[in-house]
Structures are given as C-alpha cells and as structure tokens.
Amino acid sequence: MTEHEHRWTTDSTHPTSEGVVIYQRCRCGEHRVALAAPILQAHTSTRPGCR
C-alpha cells in the first residue's frame, strides 16, 4: 500500500462525561477513535442584578 494523507470522515459521535467520542474512517479502510474535550457552556442570566 502506498503512503497517503488520510481523509477522515466521521461515522458517528457520542457525547460522554469525558468529552465527545468520535468514530472516523478513511477511504483506505483505516479507522480511528478520537476524543474531543467537552464543550463548557457559559451560564447567562437575564435577570437584572444577577451575576
């Protein structure tokens, strides 16, 4: 097999307490599993005087 730059496509994503698990594959048949850091949401308030 010749060397190539992988072109990853995402098969599925799954949110977990550790982050988002991402299952990906390349057209050459290779697979990988990646973990993305969790997305932290900022708390906002619409009430006057609240922080």
HUQUITA-V943062 format. One record per pair of residues at least 24 apart in sequence whose ideal C-beta (glycine too) atoms are under 7 Angstrom apart, sorted by the first residue. I is the first residue (numbers start at 1). J is the second residue. Records with the same first field share a line. If there is no record, write none. Layout:
I = J, J
This chain:
4 = 28
6 = 30
8 = 32
